[in-house]
Amino acid sequence: MFAMILVLVCIFCAAGGQTALKSGMNQVGEIGSLGQLFNLDTLVHIFTNPRVLAGLFLYVISLFLWLGALSTLNVSFMYPLLSLSYVITAIIAFVFLKESITLLHWVGISLVVGGCLLIMRTG
C-alpha cells in the first residue's frame, strides 16, 4: 500500500512539475530555434525563472518517490500508471493555463484512464 501511495504522489508531482514548467516557459517566451534555445541569455532566463525551478524540483521529488516505489512494485505494473500524469496534466492545463482541449482529446484521456483501471485490477 505504501508503494502505491508513492506512485500516486509521484504522478501528481510529475503533473504539477510539467504544468509549472509550461507556466514558466510562458513567462520566458517562445523559443524558435536551437540557437536561441542554447543561447546563454536564454538559458539564464530559463533557469532563473521560479516556475521553471519549481517544476524541476517537483520532477526531482517525483524521481525519488519513483525509486522508492520501484523497490517494491513491478515496473510492468507501475510504469503504465504514470500515464495518469497525462490526464492530470491535461486537467490542470485546462483549468489553470486555460488551454483548449478538444472532444477527441477527452476521449483519449478517457481511454488512458480505462487502461489504468484495467492494469490496477490485474495488479
C-alpha positions as a LaTeX table, in Angstrom:
\begin{tabular}{lrrr}
\hline
Residue & $x$ (\AA) & $y$ (\AA) & $z$ (\AA) \\
\hline
Met1 & 0.00 & 0.00 & 0.00 \\
Phe2 & 2.86 & 2.38 & 0.83 \\
Ala3 & 4.37 & 1.88 & $-2.64$ \\
Met4 & 1.02 & 2.64 & $-4.30$ \\
Ile5 & 0.81 & 5.89 & $-2.34$ \\
Leu6 & 4.32 & 6.74 & $-3.56$ \\
Val7 & 3.24 & 6.08 & $-7.15$ \\
Leu8 & 0.15 & 8.28 & $-6.71$ \\
Val9 & 2.16 & 11.16 & $-5.23$ \\
Cys10 & 4.75 & 10.66 & $-7.97$ \\
Ile11 & 2.03 & 11.03 & $-10.61$ \\
Phe12 & 0.78 & 14.28 & $-9.07$ \\
Cys13 & 4.33 & 15.65 & $-8.71$ \\
Ala14 & 5.05 & 14.88 & $-12.36$ \\
Ala15 & 1.82 & 16.58 & $-13.48$ \\
Gly16 & 2.49 & 19.59 & $-11.26$ \\
Gly17 & 6.06 & 19.74 & $-12.49$ \\
Gln18 & 5.04 & 19.70 & $-16.13$ \\
Thr19 & 2.45 & 22.42 & $-15.54$ \\
Ala20 & 4.93 & 24.58 & $-13.62$ \\
Leu21 & 7.48 & 24.15 & $-16.42$ \\
Lys22 & 4.92 & 25.24 & $-19.03$ \\
Ser23 & 3.85 & 28.21 & $-16.95$ \\
Gly24 & 7.48 & 29.26 & $-16.51$ \\
Met25 & 8.21 & 28.88 & $-20.19$ \\
Asn26 & 5.17 & 31.01 & $-20.98$ \\
Gln27 & 6.95 & 33.73 & $-18.98$ \\
Val28 & 10.27 & 33.12 & $-20.75$ \\
Gly29 & 8.62 & 33.41 & $-24.16$ \\
Glu30 & 8.63 & 31.44 & $-27.37$ \\
Ile31 & 11.90 & 29.87 & $-28.46$ \\
Gly32 & 12.08 & 29.47 & $-32.22$ \\
Ser33 & 15.38 & 27.71 & $-32.85$ \\
Leu34 & 18.09 & 25.56 & $-31.31$ \\
Gly35 & 20.44 & 28.50 & $-31.48$ \\
Gln36 & 18.03 & 30.59 & $-29.43$ \\
Leu37 & 17.41 & 27.70 & $-27.00$ \\
Phe38 & 21.11 & 27.23 & $-26.29$ \\
Asn39 & 21.89 & 30.94 & $-26.19$ \\
Leu40 & 23.43 & 31.82 & $-22.80$ \\
Asp41 & 20.93 & 34.62 & $-22.16$ \\
Thr42 & 18.02 & 32.29 & $-22.87$ \\
Leu43 & 19.44 & 29.58 & $-20.61$ \\
Val44 & 19.93 & 32.08 & $-17.78$ \\
His45 & 16.37 & 33.35 & $-18.28$ \\
Ile46 & 15.02 & 29.77 & $-18.19$ \\
Phe47 & 16.99 & 28.54 & $-15.19$ \\
Thr48 & 16.36 & 31.64 & $-13.09$ \\
Asn49 & 12.60 & 31.51 & $-13.62$ \\
Pro50 & 10.95 & 30.49 & $-10.32$ \\
Arg51 & 8.24 & 28.45 & $-12.03$ \\
Val52 & 10.75 & 26.50 & $-14.10$ \\
Leu53 & 12.76 & 25.85 & $-10.94$ \\
Ala54 & 9.60 & 24.72 & $-9.12$ \\
Gly55 & 8.82 & 22.34 & $-11.99$ \\
Leu56 & 12.31 & 20.86 & $-11.87$ \\
Phe57 & 12.05 & 20.50 & $-8.09$ \\
Leu58 & 8.78 & 18.59 & $-8.45$ \\
Tyr59 & 10.40 & 16.29 & $-11.02$ \\
Val60 & 13.26 & 15.54 & $-8.62$ \\
Ile61 & 10.77 & 14.74 & $-5.84$ \\
Ser62 & 8.89 & 12.51 & $-8.29$ \\
Leu63 & 12.12 & 10.70 & $-9.18$ \\
Phe64 & 12.91 & 9.86 & $-5.55$ \\
Leu65 & 9.37 & 8.67 & $-4.90$ \\
Trp66 & 9.54 & 6.57 & $-8.06$ \\
Leu67 & 12.74 & 4.92 & $-6.84$ \\
Gly68 & 11.07 & 4.08 & $-3.54$ \\
Ala69 & 8.10 & 2.52 & $-5.31$ \\
Leu70 & 10.40 & 0.59 & $-7.69$ \\
Ser71 & 11.94 & $-1.13$ & $-4.70$ \\
Thr72 & 8.60 & $-2.83$ & $-4.04$ \\
Leu73 & 6.32 & $-2.96$ & $-7.10$ \\
Asn74 & 6.86 & $-4.45$ & $-10.55$ \\
Val75 & 7.83 & $-1.87$ & $-13.13$ \\
Ser76 & 5.46 & $-3.54$ & $-15.63$ \\
Phe77 & 2.62 & $-2.63$ & $-13.24$ \\
Met78 & 3.84 & 0.82 & $-12.20$ \\
Tyr79 & 5.08 & 2.35 & $-15.43$ \\
Pro80 & 1.74 & 2.31 & $-17.29$ \\
Leu81 & 0.16 & 4.05 & $-14.30$ \\
Leu82 & 2.41 & 7.04 & $-14.97$ \\
Ser83 & 0.16 & 7.76 & $-17.93$ \\
Leu84 & $-2.30$ & 9.10 & $-15.37$ \\
Ser85 & 0.03 & 12.08 & $-15.10$ \\
Tyr86 & $-1.01$ & 12.95 & $-18.69$ \\
Val87 & $-4.61$ & 13.01 & $-17.55$ \\
Ile88 & $-3.92$ & 15.17 & $-14.52$ \\
Thr89 & $-1.65$ & 17.47 & $-16.53$ \\
Ala90 & $-4.38$ & 17.98 & $-19.15$ \\
Ile91 & $-6.93$ & 18.82 & $-16.46$ \\
Ile92 & $-4.57$ & 21.26 & $-14.72$ \\
Ala93 & $-3.68$ & 22.86 & $-18.07$ \\
Phe94 & $-7.38$ & 23.21 & $-18.91$ \\
Val95 & $-8.25$ & 24.79 & $-15.55$ \\
Phe96 & $-5.19$ & 26.90 & $-14.73$ \\
Leu97 & $-3.45$ & 27.57 & $-18.05$ \\
Lys98 & $-6.74$ & 27.96 & $-19.94$ \\
Glu99 & $-5.62$ & 25.53 & $-22.64$ \\
Ser100 & $-8.22$ & 24.31 & $-25.09$ \\
Ile101 & $-8.90$ & 20.57 & $-25.07$ \\
Thr102 & $-10.96$ & 19.04 & $-27.86$ \\
Leu103 & $-13.60$ & 16.35 & $-27.51$ \\
Leu104 & $-11.28$ & 13.87 & $-29.20$ \\
His105 & $-8.60$ & 14.71 & $-26.64$ \\
Trp106 & $-11.08$ & 13.99 & $-23.81$ \\
Val107 & $-11.93$ & 10.65 & $-25.45$ \\
Gly108 & $-8.22$ & 9.79 & $-25.50$ \\
Ile109 & $-7.90$ & 10.78 & $-21.85$ \\
Ser110 & $-10.83$ & 8.51 & $-21.01$ \\
Leu111 & $-9.10$ & 5.61 & $-22.77$ \\
Val112 & $-5.94$ & 6.21 & $-20.73$ \\
Val113 & $-7.95$ & 6.14 & $-17.51$ \\
Gly114 & $-9.72$ & 2.97 & $-18.62$ \\
Gly115 & $-6.39$ & 1.31 & $-19.39$ \\
Cys116 & $-5.03$ & 2.23 & $-15.98$ \\
Leu117 & $-8.11$ & 0.79 & $-14.29$ \\
Leu118 & $-7.55$ & $-2.49$ & $-16.14$ \\
Ile119 & $-3.90$ & $-2.57$ & $-15.08$ \\
Met120 & $-4.80$ & $-1.89$ & $-11.45$ \\
Arg121 & $-7.31$ & $-4.77$ & $-11.48$ \\
Thr122 & $-4.59$ & $-7.17$ & $-12.59$ \\
Gly123 & $-2.02$ & $-5.86$ & $-10.11$ \\
\hline
\end{tabular}
